[in-house]
């Protein structure tokens, strides 16, 4: 298992310590997970369905209890505190608005439950509506609002209690692509303006890259890697992370030499190529050499230089801002390259070409998860 990483810049605001969760006593949904979150951070829990990310969020909210381990908030143990005593704002995909209440009444509901004086409630509801640019909709019912407007109201309701942490579980999943992208910008704006601490759950990699300060990539109940969006995308520490975040090409082969930080790999087609030896692989080890499509350089057959991989173009697709090539390479599947529209040369389907890359842009990773 890849070692998990935690931030040590200052005392964490939210801290999960060796958290485990099982429902049947036999298998763990969350398995010995540790994670530290700083005050004011936007941390996204990213992973496939069933990877444990929502379960971790529900334990932070108090809707689930950990089987083992501890959760701390601002240095104090939190996992023994009932959900209603935790100052958490929660936003779900389903909005969870009361259909018989107006927008203002929906937002005021958690404050009334805490017996806040009416004058304070009115002021705080008005402020929350202004934060999400919905001040003119206070008297409307949820059924009179669009999906995006309802999600703004759900967000305002989460903010009105001035929570210590805002928890979001797939909040944009029900919106169409254009509206989802707009709401991503709005949530990011609120986070930056208010300085709030956000823990966000999604399986949408683009959403995570757009919004987060840091991303924790989940699989099988644990965190494989945590880092900034750029670190996760450019420097995956295993093949699962590389394949889950964006597109990546997997060249399988065996290590023939280790040269400092780099490894030389002989591919199935016989060509020897190089990449950063992230895996600390040794000679004769079977590995996966991973390269992003935009890092591949295309050249005419025989013009790619020493170490270029020969392939044949199978598909050329115009994508508006770039050209996408699907290339057949012996012993490899699904090799993809991207090329700028500014290039004057194009390689039509059936053309033999050379593929190459800067060795520092390729990463030698584990083979098993690269399948």
C-alpha positions, 0 to 999 in steps of 0.5 A: 500500500502507498504511504499516506501523506499528511500536512504538518505546516501547523496544527490541523483543524480537522484530523482523522487518526487511524480511522476504520469503519466496518458494517459487517465486522469482516471488511472495512469500508474505511481502513486505517485512514489518517488525514489532516486538514488545515483551517480554511482549506478546500479538501476534496475526497475523490474516488470511485463509488464504494471507495469510502469517501462518503463514509468518511464525510458522514463520520465527520458530520456525526451521521456515522460512527467510526469502528476504530480511530479518532476524529479531532476538530480544533484539537478536541476529540469530536467523534464522541459528540452527537451530530446535532452538537457539531457545528457542521454545515452539510450540502447534499446532491438532493438539496433536501429542501422542505417543499412547503417552506419558502426559501427564507423559511428553509434557510431559517430552519436550522437557526430556529432549531437552535432557538436563535432570537427572531431578529438575529434569524432574519438578519442572518438569513438575509446575509446568507441569501446575499452571499449566494446572490439569491436575495430576491428569492426569499419568498419563493417556494423551492418548486419555483426555482431551477436546480441551480437556484435550489442548490444555492439555497441549500448552500445558504442554509449550510452557511447560515449557522456559521459552521466550523466546517462545510461538508459537501457530498456530490452537491453538483451531481444533479446539474447539467454540465454548464450549470455545474461548471458555473456552480463550481466557480461560485462555490470556489468564490465563496470559499475564498471570500469567507475563508471557510473550511470545506470537505468536498466529496466527488467522483468527478476529477475535473470538479476536484481539479478546478476547486480544491486546494488539495485532493485526497484520492481514495480507493478501497477505503484508504488514501493513495495520494494527497496533494495539490491538483497540480501534484496529483495530475503531474506526479501520480505516485501509483498507476491507480491515481494516474489512471483515475485523474485525467487521461494517461498512456500506459506503456508496459515493459521491463526495467533494463537499467536504473540511472540515478532518478530514472529507469530505462524500460524495454517495451513489448515492441522492443524499444527502450524508453526512460522515465522517472523511477517513482516506483524505485523499480529494480532491473528485470521488474515488470512496470508501467511507464505512464505518460500524459497525452499532451506530453507525447511528441509526434513526428513522421516515421523515422524522425522521432530520434533515439528512443522514439516509439513507432506507432500507426495513427488509427483515429484523428479527432478535432476537439476544438482546441486540440487534435486528438490522435488514437495511435496503435503501438505494438503491445500497448492499448489505447495510446492517445496523443494531443497536438496543437491546432497551430501545427501545420503537419497532420498525420492522417489515419493509417500513417506511421509515426514516431512518439517520444517524450521528455524522460522527466515527464514519464513516470515508472509506476506499478504494473498491477493497477495499470491494467 
